[in-house]
Amino acid sequence: MNMGLVVGTVVATRKEEELTGLKFLLVRAMDLEGKPTNTQVIAADAVGAGVGEVVLWCAGSSARQTKVTKDRPVDATIMAIVDTVEINGQTKYQK
């Protein structure tokens, strides 16, 4: 599982039928300290996330394990919205 910041949306009006109804968000990966990395991914949103939220996302076959993405051709899925990140007793992120 990876952590990232939702930085945008992706709209595709023409797409494979199995993708109909999915919302796609652009996620910039971040490290545990909250610093952005060079990785960006377009992820299907399974939890109702929005721009500006810190999320947990997964890639590969795990991306097809949610109720929203089961048996759909996706390679990245947002699976959680982060409320707090705490490392060694210090809060690194608080929603």
Secondary structure, 3 states (H helix, E strand, C coil): CEEEEEEEEECCCCCCHHHCCCCEEEEEEECCCCCEEEEEEEEEECCCCCCCCEEEEEEHHHHHCCCCCCCCCCCEEEEEECCEEEECCEEEEEC
